[in-house]
C-alpha cells in the first residue's frame, strides 16, 4: 500500500460472478483505547462493500485489504459533508439578510440541504462507477 491509497481490513462474506462482498468494521477514533470497553463511548459499525469480482485466490471468510484511492476519499468527504454545509449556511444567511423570519429561513435551508442530498441520490449510479474499491 502506498500513501495514495486508503486501506481498510475486511473479510469476504460473499462471492458471485458480478460482485465480491467484503465486510469492514468502521471504528471510531477512541475504539482502539484500552479503556473503550469501560466507558461505552467507543463505537464500531460493520459495513458491507460490493467490489467488482476479479480473478484471484479469493474465498469466503478470507481476510483482505480493501483499497480506495485517497483522492476519492477526499471527494466523498466534500460531497457528503462540506458542500451540504455550505449550502445550508449560504441559504440560511441569505434568507436572514433578506429579512425572512429565522424559523422559516431555517426550514428552507434544511429543505435546500435535503434537495442537495436528493440530487446526489439521483446521481448515485454515476458516483458508484467513479468510486472503485479493489482487494489486495
C-alpha positions in Angstrom: 0.0 0.0 0.0 1.3 3.5 -0.8 0.3 6.9 0.6 -2.1 7.4 -2.3 -4.5 4.8 -1.1 -6.9 4.4 1.8 -6.9 0.9 3.2 -9.4 -1.0 5.5 -9.1 -4.5 6.8 -12.1 -6.6 5.8 -13.5 -10.1 5.5 -15.0 -11.6 2.3 -18.6 -12.6 3.1 -19.9 -13.5 -0.4 -18.5 -14.0 -3.9 -20.6 -14.1 -7.1 -19.7 -13.6 -10.7 -20.5 -9.9 -10.6 -19.6 -8.7 -7.1 -17.5 -9.7 -4.2 -19.0 -8.5 -0.9 -16.5 -7.5 1.8 -17.5 -6.7 5.3 -15.4 -4.0 7.0 -15.5 -2.7 10.5 -15.5 1.1 10.8 -14.3 2.1 14.2 -14.4 5.5 16.0 -11.1 7.0 17.0 -11.5 6.1 20.6 -12.4 2.4 20.0 -8.7 1.5 20.0 -8.3 2.9 23.5 -7.5 0.4 26.2 -10.5 1.7 28.3 -13.0 1.6 25.4 -14.8 -1.4 27.0 -15.4 0.5 30.2 -16.5 4.0 29.0 -19.1 2.9 26.4 -18.3 5.8 24.2 -16.4 3.9 21.6 -18.3 2.8 18.5 -17.7 0.3 15.8 -20.0 -0.3 12.8 -20.0 -3.1 10.3 -20.3 -2.1 6.7 -20.6 -4.2 3.6 -18.9 -3.1 0.4 -19.5 -4.6 -3.0 -16.4 -4.8 -5.2 -16.4 -5.9 -8.8 -15.3 -9.6 -8.8 -11.8 -10.1 -10.2 -9.8 -13.2 -10.9 -7.8 -14.1 -7.8 -7.4 -16.6 -5.0 -10.3 -15.2 -3.0 -12.5 -17.3 -0.8 -15.4 -16.6 1.6 -14.1 -15.8 5.1 -10.7 -14.7 3.9 -9.2 -11.6 5.5 -8.3 -8.9 2.8 -7.3 -5.3 2.5 -9.9 -3.1 0.7 -8.2 -0.2 -1.0 -9.5 3.1 -2.4 -7.5 5.9 -4.0 -7.0 8.7 -1.4 -8.4 11.4 -3.8 -11.7 9.5 -4.0 -11.9 9.6 -0.2 -11.4 13.3 -0.1 -14.0 13.8 -2.9 -16.5 11.7 -0.8 -16.0 14.0 2.2 -16.6 17.1 0.1 -19.7 15.6 -1.5 -21.2 14.3 1.7 -20.2 16.9 4.4 -18.6 20.1 3.1 -20.9 21.0 0.2 -24.1 20.4 2.2 -22.8 22.5 5.0 -22.0 25.3 2.5 -25.5 25.0 1.0 -27.1 25.1 4.4 -25.2 28.1 5.7 -25.4 30.1 2.4 -29.2 29.7 2.1 -29.7 30.5 5.8 -27.5 33.6 5.7 -29.0 34.9 2.5 -32.6 34.5 3.8 -31.8 36.1 7.1 -30.2 39.0 5.3 -33.3 39.4 3.2 -35.4 39.7 6.3 -37.1 36.3 6.3 -38.1 35.0 9.7 -35.5 32.8 11.4 -37.8 29.8 11.7 -38.8 30.0 8.0 -35.1 30.6 7.0 -34.0 27.5 8.9 -36.7 25.3 7.4 -35.9 26.5 3.9 -32.2 26.0 4.5 -32.9 22.4 5.7 -35.1 21.9 2.6 -32.3 23.1 0.4 -29.9 20.7 2.0 -32.4 17.9 1.6 -32.7 18.8 -2.1 -28.9 18.6 -2.5 -28.9 15.1 -1.0 -31.8 14.1 -3.2 -29.9 15.3 -6.3 -26.8 13.4 -5.1 -29.0 10.3 -4.7 -30.2 10.8 -8.3 -26.6 10.6 -9.5 -25.8 7.6 -7.3 -25.1 5.2 -10.2 -22.7 7.7 -11.8 -20.9 8.2 -8.5 -20.9 4.4 -7.8 -18.9 4.0 -11.1 -16.4 6.6 -10.0 -15.6 5.1 -6.7 -13.8 1.8 -7.4 -12.6 -0.2 -4.5 -10.3 -3.1 -5.0 -9.0 -6.0 -3.0 -5.3 -6.6 -2.1 
